[in-house]
Amino acid sequence: MSAPVTDMAAVPVDWARVRADFPLLERHVHGKPLVYFDNANTGQKPAAVIEAVDGYYRHFNANVSRAVHQLGSEATEAYEGARKRLARFLNVRADELVLCSGTTFAINLVAYSWALPRLKAGDTILVSRMEHHANIVPWQLVAARTGATIRVAEIHEDGTLDREALARAMTPDVKLLAITHVSNLLGTVNPVRELCREARRRGIVTVVDGSQAVPHRPVDLQAIGCDFYAFTGHKMCGPTGTGALWARREHLEAMPPFLGGGEMIREVSFDGTVFNDPPHRFEAGTPNIAGFVGLAAAVDYLDGIGMANIEAREADLLAYLTTALDAEPGVRILGRAPDKAAVVSFLVEGAHAHDLATLLDLEGVAVRSGQHCAHPLLQFYGVAATCRASPAFYNTHAEIDAFITALRKVRRLLG
Ligand SMILES: Cc1ncc(COP(=O)(O)O)c(C=O)c1O
């Protein structure tokens, strides 16, 4: 396991050493060195995370919050320690973080426990055009059951939010604004702090989808000032099936449980059940203990590099990749927001996205193709599918060069 590279933004990071922390990046696929550019989909894991998960199963595997024996206390301490570690990373209180399987669960928790009991016919849920389906479909389910309606905040052609249209859309019937921090298809970084301030002034509760933000830039939830913030662990070097919902304590205290079972109760009898306090009230059943042990290690790892360093490194990779793709004739990039994360969705004249991605894979390059769980956004651009290259801090300029060489070869093959 490597020691943290640096914890000071001023000290240069040895990126080659960082890359060497990721065993999977040594792989070859189809006989070619792997170029992994599908980080917006899921991130790779450093050895420190893999070893933390392994260490849990080897040395203190036990269930949490139930057993009084030594292993049980060690497992509980590690699980609750992960909650505290995440809270410190995001500058919030640990008892405001509900640990769960990821963003999808977190947003559904808000939908079922906060929105469903409160919204009614005549209320409006405002969502942006650039949301992932995880921040659309739960609201459609709520709307169908409550009679509330969904309103869409539109975007400009460059992939930025239409702020004026959004302000106009915040009418008194709007009870909730669901907005992504960073778009998974366009890379657009939304000014969530300002948007949440605007919404709060009008009494609108805010749900921010932080899936594509937390892994790539410093995030201070107190500074953002939202009501709910959801994120997922597997995109931030952590294990799959981990993530959290942060919520203001007053919301958590007022919310009924979403799922019932063990761990989320204080007392059960057939005359009635007393629920546990938040956040445990929302964590029914045995959690992904190993996953959260790994996620705590992931946060240590990211903090060791420094999120400001990661942000700067990825901005450099984005600029290099964008310049390289812009130099290719017939390539169109969707999303040109001035504040943009390292996510590049592109179209190639005369080639279908799936064909491109399939042939790129044969050259060792992993990019995602399709609709990226954002059908309404592709409908806005009038395209059926895109390819998406999303480098992370452990990728290199040389890999971008290899990707461009592979793209040229693939285009020749496609005629
Ligand atoms: C912006 C955004 N929201 C939500 C999700 C869903 O995350 P998960 O599948 O981890 O719940 C993703 C994952 O691709 C995403 O990019």
The ligand as an SDF file (V2000), in Angstrom:
LIG
                    3D

 16 16  0  0  0  0  0  0  0  0999 V2000
  -25.0670   12.0000  -12.3120 C   0  0  0  0  0  0  0  0  0  0  0  0
  -25.3790   10.6020  -11.8320 C   0  0  0  0  0  0  0  0  0  0  0  0
  -26.4060   10.4140  -11.0010 N   0  0  0  0  0  0  0  0  0  0  0  0
  -26.7150    9.1960  -10.5300 C   0  0  0  0  0  0  0  0  0  0  0  0
  -25.9920    8.0900  -10.8890 C   0  0  0  0  0  0  0  0  0  0  0  0
  -26.3900    6.7550  -10.3320 C   0  0  0  0  0  0  0  0  0  0  0  0
  -25.4310    6.2750   -9.4630 O   0  0  0  0  0  0  0  0  0  0  0  0
  -25.5500    4.8090   -8.8490 P   0  0  0  0  0  0  0  0  0  0  0  0
  -25.8010    3.8900  -10.0160 O   0  0  0  0  0  0  0  0  0  0  0  0
  -24.2220    4.5740   -8.2170 O   0  0  0  0  0  0  0  0  0  0  0  0
  -26.6640    4.8210   -7.8940 O   0  0  0  0  0  0  0  0  0  0  0  0
  -24.9250    8.2320  -11.7660 C   0  0  0  0  0  0  0  0  0  0  0  0
  -24.1510    7.0510  -12.2040 C   0  0  0  0  0  0  0  0  0  0  0  0
  -23.8230    6.8870  -13.3390 O   0  0  0  0  0  0  0  0  0  0  0  0
  -24.6070    9.5170  -12.2540 C   0  0  0  0  0  0  0  0  0  0  0  0
  -23.5850    9.7170  -13.0860 O   0  0  0  0  0  0  0  0  0  0  0  0
  1  2  1  0
  2  3  1  0
  2 15  2  0
  3  4  2  0
  4  5  1  0
  5  6  1  0
  5 12  2  0
  6  7  1  0
  7  8  1  0
  8  9  2  0
  8 10  1  0
  8 11  1  0
 12 13  1  0
 12 15  1  0
 13 14  2  0
 15 16  1  0
M  END
$$$$
